Amino acid sequence: MNYGLKKQTTLSFEEAVEKVRQILASHGFGVLTEIDVQATLKKKLDVYVDHYIILGACNPPFAYEALKAEQDIGLLLPCNIIVYTKEGCTFVNAIKPSVAMNMVSNPELESIANQVEEKLMEVIHEID
């Protein structure tokens, strides 16, 4: 199942993370959480993985609408966007809200998820 909006970029890892933050902000998203997977796995397991960061993005108006439609939707929020390197290449990938929200049987969420997905597709499209 394709559950992400993935794009390879010519940007370095650091440049991609900064660019994603900027583009998210320009589309009304804030980054609420940040998990540096590389640093966490090094610290907790003493293993090395390539650069990998998870950004938990939130668009407050859409989050509010989703919460009004489904109180427990917070289990699926925020929208995760990952930036990582693999074999010298940098990738950006955002969750497809339409797929994530599909497990909740609430028709009100479908429209919200589609709108958020459109915005995230724009974010990914704007990455160089």
N, C-alpha and C positions, 0 to 999 in steps of 0.2 A: 504494500500500500504506500502510495506517495503522500506523505504527510508534511512535507516541507517545501519551501520556496527557495531552492538552492541556486547559488550562482558562484562561479569562480571569478576571482578578481585579479587584476595585475598589481593591486596595492599590497604593501607589506602587511603583516599581521597588525602591527601598531597603527598604521595608517587606516586600515580597514575598520578597526574598532572605533577610532575617532570619527571616521566618516559615517559609520552606522549611527553613532550617537547624534551627530549633527543632522542627518537626514531624518531620523526618528523625531527629533525635536521640531523640525520644520513641518512634520505631519501631525503634530499634536500629541506625540508620545513622550513620556518621561521614562527614564530607566530607574526602576525601583530597587532592583537587585542585580548584583554582579557576582558571579562565581568564577574564580580563576581556577579552572579544573587542573591545569598543569601544576600550579603551586600547591593546591590542596592534595593532589595525589603524591607529590614529592614529599610533603610534610607528613601525611598520614600513613603512606605505604612505602615511602622511599623508592618510588618508581618514577621513571621519566616518560612523559608523553609529550608530543609536540604541543605548541601553543593551542589553547582551547579555552574560550571564555563563553559563559552563558550570561546574556543580558535579559533580565526580566522587564519587558516594556509594558507600559500601561497608557492607554488613552482614556483619561478620566470620564469624559461624557459617555463613551461606549461602555466602560466598566459600570457606570451608574445604571445605564439602561439594562445591561445584562443582569445586574443584581436585582433590579426591580422585577425582571422577568423570571428569575430563578435564584432564590436565596443562596443555595449551595454552590453556585457557579464559581465562587472563589476557589474551589478545589482545582479549577482549570485556568485560573488567572495567576500571574500576568502572562502575556504572550512571550514565549521565549524566542530569542534570536541568538544563534551561535555564530561565532567567528573562530575558525581554526585553520591550522596549516597541516598539510599532508603532502609528503614527498616534495617539499619546496614550493607548493602552491597554496594560496590562501582562498578559503571558501567562506561565504556568508550564507546562512540558512535560517529562514523564519518559519515558525509553525504555521500550518494552514488552519486558521480558526474554524473553517467549515468542517474539517475532519475532526478536530478536537471536540467541537460542540455537537457533533453528530451522535455522540454517545448519550446525549441528554435528549430525552423525548419532549422537547418544548419548541413548538413552531415559532414562538416569538424570538427565540435565540437564533434561528436560521438567518433572518434578515440582518441581525446585528453582526453575526459571524461573517456573513458575506461582505458587509461594509468594512469591517476591520481587515478582512483578507485583501480587499481591494487596496486599502491604504498600505498594507505590508508589501503587497506586490509592487506598488509604486516605490517604496523604500528600496527594495531589492533591485528594482530596475535602475534606480539612480546610482547604484554602486558602480564604480569604474571597472 
